[in-house]
């Protein structure tokens, strides 16, 4: 990108934009990982800006020496936005003395699997059939995902800090 990407903490004036992005990406602010419903509005977030426009959002949570990337969304693919957001989450996790950074994605999300592995994340678990339980918590999770792949499993990736 010819202009620099700015990553900053989300602010109250980002709330409407964040809510719209979460609705478009996740069907609302509730995100389910490992049997836990996260209200993304109550978690810390980072906003990426490029040319004075908001172009990406990362939502994360710190707990027990670990940092989970709950959501990472880039509105412009392959421009370094996701990497800039992830790099900032890594820095925040290190500042918080976390030992690991982890993320859950679903078996259909091949672009996320590629993205995280190219940035040093390793597959540490496949939680077979986990989406069935997640659908009980959030019934709007679709049966079929990207490229027509049935959504069934959670895949856990980890980056050691």
C-alpha positions in Angstrom: 0.0 0.0 0.0 1.3 3.4 -0.8 -0.1 5.0 2.3 0.8 3.7 5.8 -1.8 1.7 7.8 -2.5 3.2 11.2 -3.6 0.8 13.9 -5.2 2.3 17.0 -7.4 1.2 19.9 -11.1 1.4 19.1 -12.9 4.4 20.5 -16.5 5.3 21.3 -16.9 7.0 17.9 -16.1 3.7 16.2 -19.1 1.9 17.8 -21.6 2.2 15.0 -19.0 1.2 12.4 -17.8 -1.7 14.6 -21.4 -2.9 15.1 -22.0 -2.8 11.3 -18.8 -4.7 10.6 -19.6 -7.4 13.2 -23.2 -7.7 11.8 -21.8 -8.2 8.3 -19.0 -10.6 9.3 -20.6 -12.5 12.1 -24.3 -11.8 12.0 -24.0 -9.6 15.1 -21.6 -8.9 18.0 -21.8 -12.4 19.5 -18.9 -14.7 18.4 -18.6 -18.2 19.6 -15.3 -19.9 20.2 -14.7 -23.1 22.1 -18.2 -23.2 23.5 -18.0 -19.7 24.8 -20.1 -16.8 23.6 -18.2 -13.5 23.4 -19.9 -10.2 23.1 -17.3 -8.4 20.9 -18.6 -5.0 22.0 -17.3 -5.7 25.5 -13.8 -6.8 24.5 -10.8 -4.6 23.5 -10.5 -3.8 19.9 -8.1 -2.3 17.4 -9.1 -0.4 14.3 -6.9 -0.2 11.2 -7.1 3.0 9.1 -5.8 3.7 5.6 -6.2 7.0 3.9 -8.3 8.2 6.8 -10.8 5.4 6.3 -11.5 2.5 8.7 -10.5 -0.7 6.9 -10.0 -3.3 9.5 -10.9 -4.5 13.0 -9.4 -6.9 15.5 -11.1 -8.0 18.7 -9.1 -9.8 21.3 -9.2 -11.0 24.9 -6.5 -11.5 27.5 -7.0 -14.2 30.0 -4.7 -16.4 32.2 -1.4 -15.6 30.4 -2.9 -16.1 26.9 -4.4 -13.8 24.3 -7.2 -15.0 22.0 -7.8 -13.2 18.6 -11.6 -13.4 18.7 -12.2 -11.6 15.4 -9.9 -10.2 12.7 -11.5 -8.6 9.7 -9.9 -6.7 6.9 -12.1 -4.8 4.5 -9.5 -4.8 1.7 -7.7 -8.1 1.2 -4.0 -8.6 0.6 -3.0 -5.0 1.4 -1.3 -5.7 4.8 -4.3 -4.6 6.9 -4.7 -8.0 8.6 -1.0 -8.3 9.2 -0.9 -4.8 10.7 -3.7 -5.6 13.1 -2.2 -9.0 14.0 1.2 -7.4 14.6 -0.4 -5.0 17.1 -2.2 -7.8 18.9 1.1 -9.7 19.2 2.7 -6.6 20.7 -0.1 -6.1 23.2 0.0 -9.8 24.1 3.8 -9.6 24.8 3.3 -6.4 26.8 0.7 -8.3 28.9 3.3 -11.1 29.4 1.1 -13.7 27.6 2.8 -16.9 26.8 0.6 -17.7 23.8 -1.6 -16.1 21.2 -4.3 -18.2 19.8 -7.2 -18.1 17.4 -10.1 -20.3 16.4 -11.4 -20.6 12.9 -13.7 -23.0 11.1 -12.8 -25.8 8.8 -14.2 -23.9 5.8 -12.1 -20.8 6.3 -9.1 -21.7 4.1 -8.0 -18.1 3.7 -7.7 -17.7 7.5 -5.8 -21.0 7.8 -3.4 -19.7 5.1 -3.1 -16.2 6.7 -2.3 -17.4 10.2 0.1 -20.2 9.2 2.1 -17.8 6.9 2.5 -15.6 10.0 4.0 -18.3 12.2 0.9 -19.8 13.8 0.7 -23.6 14.1 -2.3 -25.9 14.1 -2.6 -27.3 17.6 -6.1 -28.8 17.6 -9.0 -29.8 15.5 -12.2 -29.8 17.6 -14.3 -32.1 15.5 -18.0 -31.4 15.5 -17.6 -28.3 17.7 -19.8 -26.2 15.5 -22.8 -28.3 16.3 -22.5 -27.1 20.0 -21.8 -23.6 18.8 -25.0 -23.5 16.8 -26.9 -24.3 20.1 -25.4 -21.1 21.5 -25.8 -19.1 18.2 -28.3 -20.7 15.9 -27.5 -18.2 13.1 -24.2 -20.0 12.3 -24.7 -21.3 8.8 -24.5 -25.0 7.8 -22.3 -24.2 4.8 -19.5 -21.8 4.6 -16.9 -20.5 2.2 -16.7 -22.3 -1.2 -19.6 -24.5 -0.3 -17.7 -26.4 2.5 -19.9 -27.7 5.3 -19.0 -25.9 8.6 -18.4 -28.6 11.2 -15.1 -28.2 13.0 -13.2 -25.5 14.9 -9.5 -25.4 14.2 -7.2 -23.9 16.8 -4.0 -22.2 15.8 -1.4 -20.9 18.2 1.6 -18.5 18.2 4.1 -19.0 21.0 5.3 -15.7 22.5 
